[in-house]
Amino acid sequence: MIKRFYSPRLVVFAKLTTFAQTAFATAFALNLWVNPSLAGDPFRNREPHPIGDQTEAAFKAIFQQGNYPAAARYLEQALSKEPNEPLAYAMQASLAYGNKDWAKLDTYSQKTLETGQKLIPSDPLRGNLYTAVGHFLEGAVVITRQGTVNGVPQALSRLRQVYEYLDKAEAISANDPELNLIKGYMDLLLAVNLPFASPDQAIQRLEQNASPQYLVDRGIALAYRDLKRYPEALEYVNRAIQTTSDNPEIYYLKAQILKQLGQKEKSQQMFQEAIANFDKALTKKSQLPGDLVKQIERERRSAVSLKNPG
């Protein structure tokens, strides 16, 4: 953990707002009102924590299937049946961010923080973890509303609190798979954007202690993509495809990697493979957010123009 806070982190915090959907939307909570036999835990094979079944279903809809309408339906049920589970609010906040619904982002960010704090006495590990997620989301609200410059003081304060509570959670169980997934994603993003942070340590954290595996592979693929280490990125995105082959977002990620690799190697074959993966992602565009579909279509057109210049 990097303890000192430099001004570049303010820039990174702004970038972290776009990271909420793939990293901190994975924050789950202990539901005190659900019978453990009716809930599942996607992180732990041993000593699982009970998670509300509607929230778990929403998680799988997003991260295994890339099906956002289905996730929205599950989350609607979760808010009424599982009101003490921060994951429901965290995912709602991240979906609101993706939809540019700033009022809902504010509301669900506050609820994530509140339910995380309430969880600390009964489950200090997860309570501290979700409190960190809540502070992160509230920081995203500040940056979104006030901009990077005007929101600097509050954003920096929130970022400090994120790490404070992550450290508290780590002191309780350093090898916890859920903690290491969330913290690993954050550390990877920092490593990609800050010159004094090492991505290797963050990747090692994910590989050794994080779970579920398909999100580990996806996170590492994203990191290698941003580090412009495209062969490694391709290796890990292919691993993710093996376990989440129904998720159109995985094919979109693979298409991005192939497109960049094609530019680097000046390979028409890579461009063609990239286009094929963009197309595969778009076969399920009805289950993706509209803005994401438009982005995929723009990047596909760019790949076509690179393949057929002039």
Beta strands, then each sheet from edge to edge (+ up, - down):
end
